Amino acid sequence: MKDNKARYTLRTTHELLDKFGYVADFYGRNKNKELVYLMKKRVADYEKRYEKIPEEVYKHDTENED
């Protein structure tokens, strides 16, 4: 079953990943959910301070994806 979720490989140290997991757990999230939360917050902060990111940057034609 295909989903439309993007995949991204992250390379970091074990120490940073373990500490990040500790913080995520503190907030009741797993590492993936915490990372998504932080990404959304960072984008919102950027758009509030500078400009809305143009749709051509993030809109994808999903009709032609296999």
C-alpha atoms as a printed R data frame, in Angstrom:
   type eleno elety resid chain resno      x      y       z
1  ATOM     1    CA   MET     A     1  0.000  0.000   0.000
2  ATOM     2    CA   LYS     A     2  1.488  3.300  -1.123
3  ATOM     3    CA   ASP     A     3  1.314  6.464   0.884
4  ATOM     4    CA   ASN     A     4  2.343  9.929  -0.232
5  ATOM     5    CA   LYS     A     5  4.758 10.505   2.629
6  ATOM     6    CA   ALA     A     6  8.185 11.805   1.747
7  ATOM     7    CA   ARG     A     7 11.185  9.874   3.056
8  ATOM     8    CA   TYR     A     8 14.415 11.490   4.198
9  ATOM     9    CA   THR     A     9 17.551  9.884   5.576
10 ATOM    10    CA   LEU     A    10 19.105 11.820   8.434
11 ATOM    11    CA   ARG     A    11 22.749 11.397   9.367
12 ATOM    12    CA   THR     A    12 23.807 12.532  12.827
13 ATOM    13    CA   THR     A    13 25.715 11.275  15.828
14 ATOM    14    CA   HIS     A    14 24.301  8.613  18.141
15 ATOM    15    CA   GLU     A    15 24.654 11.029  21.035
16 ATOM    16    CA   LEU     A    16 22.554 13.742  19.395
17 ATOM    17    CA   LEU     A    17 19.928 11.233  18.253
18 ATOM    18    CA   ASP     A    18 19.681  9.733  21.731
19 ATOM    19    CA   LYS     A    19 19.357 13.163  23.328
20 ATOM    20    CA   PHE     A    20 16.756 14.145  20.736
21 ATOM    21    CA   GLY     A    21 14.809 10.977  21.562
22 ATOM    22    CA   TYR     A    22 14.923 11.907  25.246
23 ATOM    23    CA   VAL     A    23 13.507 15.369  24.519
24 ATOM    24    CA   ALA     A    24 10.844 13.937  22.181
25 ATOM    25    CA   ASP     A    25  9.796 11.485  24.882
26 ATOM    26    CA   PHE     A    26  9.539 14.325  27.390
27 ATOM    27    CA   TYR     A    27  7.001 16.004  25.095
28 ATOM    28    CA   GLY     A    28  5.126 12.745  24.513
29 ATOM    29    CA   ARG     A    29  6.271 12.293  20.935
30 ATOM    30    CA   ASN     A    30  8.444  9.815  19.113
31 ATOM    31    CA   LYS     A    31 11.523 11.135  17.283
32 ATOM    32    CA   ASN     A    32  9.755 11.335  13.938
33 ATOM    33    CA   LYS     A    33  6.771 13.271  15.321
34 ATOM    34    CA   GLU     A    34  9.101 15.633  17.185
35 ATOM    35    CA   LEU     A    35 11.108 16.298  14.034
36 ATOM    36    CA   VAL     A    36  7.943 17.005  12.010
37 ATOM    37    CA   TYR     A    37  6.707 19.319  14.778
38 ATOM    38    CA   LEU     A    38  9.996 21.247  14.761
39 ATOM    39    CA   MET     A    39 10.027 21.467  10.958
40 ATOM    40    CA   LYS     A    40  6.486 22.895  10.902
41 ATOM    41    CA   LYS     A    41  7.389 25.394  13.619
42 ATOM    42    CA   ARG     A    42 10.518 26.494  11.777
43 ATOM    43    CA   VAL     A    43  8.604 26.988   8.504
44 ATOM    44    CA   ALA     A    44  5.848 28.947  10.275
45 ATOM    45    CA   ASP     A    45  8.449 31.151  11.974
46 ATOM    46    CA   TYR     A    46 10.129 31.807   8.620
47 ATOM    47    CA   GLU     A    47  6.854 32.680   6.894
48 ATOM    48    CA   LYS     A    48  5.852 34.987   9.751
49 ATOM    49    CA   ARG     A    49  9.163 36.818   9.724
50 ATOM    50    CA   TYR     A    50 10.007 36.942   6.006
51 ATOM    51    CA   GLU     A    51  7.459 35.770   3.438
52 ATOM    52    CA   LYS     A    52  5.039 33.011   2.578
53 ATOM    53    CA   ILE     A    53  6.857 30.283   0.694
54 ATOM    54    CA   PRO     A    54  5.612 30.176  -2.936
55 ATOM    55    CA   GLU     A    55  3.394 27.210  -3.870
56 ATOM    56    CA   GLU     A    56  5.677 26.136  -6.721
57 ATOM    57    CA   VAL     A    57  8.241 25.225  -4.075
58 ATOM    58    CA   TYR     A    58  6.011 22.662  -2.339
59 ATOM    59    CA   LYS     A    59  3.078 21.733  -4.593
60 ATOM    60    CA   HIS     A    60  3.612 18.429  -6.369
61 ATOM    61    CA   ASP     A    61  1.612 16.834  -9.171
62 ATOM    62    CA   THR     A    62  0.518 13.642  -7.436
63 ATOM    63    CA   GLU     A    63 -1.620 12.435 -10.374
64 ATOM    64    CA   ASN     A    64  1.470 11.288 -12.292
65 ATOM    65    CA   GLU     A    65  3.343  9.707  -9.388
66 ATOM    66    CA   ASP     A    66  3.546  5.909  -9.280
